[in-house]
Amino acid sequence: MTTLLAAEELNPLVPHPVEMIVGTIAFLLLLLLLWRTVFPQFEKVYAERKDKIEGGLQRAEQAQEQANALKAQYEEQLAGLRAEAARIRDDARAEGQQIKAELRAQAEEEAARIRARGEEQLAAQREQAVRQLRAEIGGLSVQLAERIIGDSLADDARRSSTVDSFLAELDGMAPRETAPAGGAS
């Protein structure tokens, strides 16, 4: 029996009853200690993290809503700015067309003014050329008449009447001579 008892005591698979009682009491004390000190801290940290995560999610949702609202506002502003830019472009085109028309009108007025001034200058030059030619023709006609007649036409009245009659004859002949020449071409 002693061997049996000794054999029972030595069995490593079955714990000794005293060890079981001491182990159970130690476990209960450790569990009580953990229950009162460590588990509340775990619960506190867990609750803080949970609040932090939930608060973060709420803040993220609020930030997302604000971002969406700002995006919508910016899109409205952008649409308004695009419409404003289109209006400004249209106004600029219309103003450009108006300026172009005004410049064209000014250029046409200036061209007409230059043309009129040129025609006036041409008429004045023609008149001056006619006067010069009349004076030269008059002088030449006096010389020719002196040669033909052989008399001197020194008298101004006589000379003037001779020149005027010669020029009158030339004026009368000029249209008749130019008409057939123009018709022959």
C-alpha positions as CSV (number, residue, x, y, z in Angstrom):
1,M,0.0,0.0,0.0
2,T,2.8,2.3,0.7
3,T,4.0,1.6,-2.8
4,L,0.6,2.3,-4.0
5,L,0.4,5.5,-2.0
6,A,3.9,6.4,-3.1
7,A,3.0,5.5,-6.6
8,E,-0.1,7.6,-6.4
9,E,1.8,10.5,-5.0
10,L,4.3,10.3,-7.7
11,N,1.8,10.2,-10.6
12,P,2.6,13.4,-12.5
13,L,-0.7,13.5,-14.3
14,V,-2.8,13.9,-11.2
15,P,-2.0,17.0,-9.1
16,H,-1.8,17.0,-5.4
17,P,-5.0,18.2,-3.6
18,V,-3.1,20.9,-1.6
19,E,-1.6,22.3,-4.8
20,M,-5.0,22.4,-6.3
21,I,-6.4,24.3,-3.4
22,V,-3.5,26.8,-3.3
23,G,-3.6,27.1,-7.1
24,T,-7.3,27.8,-7.0
25,I,-7.0,30.4,-4.2
26,A,-4.0,32.1,-6.1
27,F,-6.0,32.1,-9.3
28,L,-9.0,33.6,-7.6
29,L,-6.8,36.3,-5.9
30,L,-5.2,37.0,-9.2
31,L,-8.6,37.2,-10.9
32,L,-9.9,39.6,-8.2
33,L,-6.8,41.8,-8.6
34,L,-7.2,41.9,-12.4
35,W,-10.9,42.4,-12.1
36,R,-10.4,45.5,-9.8
37,T,-7.3,47.1,-11.4
38,V,-6.5,45.9,-14.9
39,F,-9.9,45.2,-16.4
40,P,-11.3,48.7,-15.6
41,Q,-8.2,50.2,-17.3
42,F,-8.8,48.0,-20.3
43,E,-12.4,49.0,-20.3
44,K,-11.4,52.7,-20.0
45,V,-8.9,52.5,-22.8
46,Y,-11.4,50.5,-24.9
47,A,-14.1,53.1,-24.3
48,E,-11.7,56.0,-25.2
49,R,-10.6,54.3,-28.4
50,K,-14.2,53.6,-29.3
51,D,-15.2,57.2,-28.7
52,K,-12.1,58.4,-30.6
53,I,-12.9,56.1,-33.5
54,E,-16.6,57.0,-33.6
55,G,-15.8,60.7,-33.1
56,G,-13.2,60.4,-35.9
57,L,-15.8,58.8,-38.1
58,Q,-18.3,61.5,-37.3
59,R,-15.7,64.2,-38.0
60,A,-14.8,62.5,-41.2
61,E,-18.4,62.4,-42.3
62,Q,-18.8,66.1,-41.3
63,A,-15.6,66.9,-43.2
64,Q,-16.9,65.0,-46.2
65,E,-20.2,66.9,-46.1
66,Q,-18.4,70.2,-45.8
67,A,-16.1,69.2,-48.7
68,N,-19.1,68.2,-50.8
69,A,-20.8,71.5,-49.9
70,L,-17.6,73.5,-50.8
71,K,-17.3,71.5,-54.0
72,A,-20.9,72.3,-55.0
73,Q,-20.3,76.0,-54.1
74,Y,-17.1,76.0,-56.2
75,E,-18.9,74.4,-59.1
76,E,-21.6,77.0,-59.0
77,Q,-19.0,79.7,-58.9
78,L,-17.1,78.1,-61.7
79,A,-20.3,77.9,-63.8
80,G,-21.0,81.6,-63.0
81,L,-17.5,82.5,-63.9
82,R,-17.7,80.6,-67.2
83,A,-21.0,82.3,-68.0
84,E,-19.3,85.7,-67.2
85,A,-16.3,84.8,-69.3
86,A,-18.6,83.9,-72.2
87,R,-20.5,87.2,-71.8
88,I,-17.2,89.1,-71.7
89,R,-16.0,87.4,-74.8
90,D,-19.3,88.2,-76.6
91,D,-19.1,91.8,-75.5
92,A,-15.5,92.0,-76.6
93,R,-16.4,90.5,-80.0
94,A,-19.2,93.0,-80.4
95,E,-17.0,95.9,-79.3
96,G,-14.3,94.7,-81.7
97,Q,-16.8,94.6,-84.6
98,Q,-18.0,98.1,-83.6
99,I,-14.4,99.4,-83.5
100,K,-13.7,97.7,-86.8
101,A,-16.8,99.3,-88.4
102,E,-15.8,102.7,-86.9
103,L,-12.2,102.4,-88.2
104,R,-13.5,101.3,-91.6
105,A,-15.8,104.4,-91.7
106,Q,-13.0,106.7,-90.6
107,A,-10.7,105.2,-93.3
108,E,-13.4,105.6,-95.9
109,E,-13.9,109.2,-94.8
110,E,-10.1,109.8,-94.9
111,A,-9.9,108.2,-98.3
112,A,-12.7,110.4,-99.6
113,R,-11.1,113.5,-98.1
114,I,-7.7,112.6,-99.7
115,R,-9.5,111.9,-103.0
116,A,-11.3,115.2,-102.9
117,R,-8.0,117.0,-102.0
118,G,-6.3,115.2,-104.8
119,E,-9.0,116.2,-107.2
120,E,-8.8,119.8,-106.0
121,Q,-5.0,119.8,-106.4
122,L,-5.3,118.2,-109.9
123,A,-7.9,120.8,-110.9
124,A,-5.7,123.6,-109.6
125,Q,-2.6,122.1,-111.4
126,R,-4.7,121.7,-114.6
127,E,-5.8,125.3,-114.3
128,Q,-2.3,126.5,-113.7
129,A,-1.0,124.4,-116.6
130,V,-3.8,125.9,-118.8
131,R,-2.8,129.4,-117.8
132,Q,0.9,128.6,-118.4
133,L,0.1,127.1,-121.8
134,R,-2.1,130.1,-122.7
135,A,0.7,132.4,-121.8
136,E,3.2,130.4,-123.8
137,I,0.8,130.0,-126.7
138,G,0.1,133.7,-126.5
139,G,3.8,134.6,-126.7
140,L,4.4,132.1,-129.5
141,S,1.4,133.4,-131.4
142,V,2.6,137.0,-131.1
143,Q,6.0,135.9,-132.4
144,L,4.4,134.0,-135.2
145,A,2.1,136.9,-136.0
146,E,5.0,139.3,-136.1
147,R,6.8,137.0,-138.5
148,I,3.8,136.6,-140.7
149,I,2.7,140.2,-140.6
150,G,6.1,141.6,-140.4
151,D,4.9,144.3,-138.0
152,S,5.8,144.6,-134.5
153,L,3.0,144.0,-132.1
154,A,4.5,146.1,-129.4
155,D,1.3,147.8,-128.5
156,D,-0.2,146.0,-125.6
157,A,-3.8,146.5,-126.7
158,R,-3.1,145.2,-130.1
159,R,-1.1,142.3,-128.8
160,S,-3.8,141.4,-126.3
161,S,-6.5,141.4,-128.9
162,T,-4.4,139.3,-131.3
163,V,-3.7,136.8,-128.5
164,D,-7.3,136.6,-127.4
165,S,-8.6,136.1,-131.0
166,F,-6.0,133.4,-131.5
167,L,-6.9,131.6,-128.3
168,A,-10.5,131.9,-129.1
169,E,-9.9,130.2,-132.5
170,L,-7.8,127.5,-130.7
171,D,-10.6,126.9,-128.2
172,G,-13.1,126.6,-131.0
173,M,-10.9,124.2,-132.9
174,A,-9.9,122.0,-130.0
175,P,-13.3,120.2,-129.5
176,R,-13.7,119.6,-133.2
177,E,-10.2,118.2,-133.5
178,T,-10.4,115.9,-130.4
179,A,-13.8,114.5,-131.3
180,P,-12.8,112.8,-134.6
181,A,-9.5,111.7,-133.0
182,G,-11.4,110.1,-130.1
183,G,-13.9,108.5,-132.5
184,A,-11.1,107.1,-134.7
185,S,-9.5,105.2,-131.9
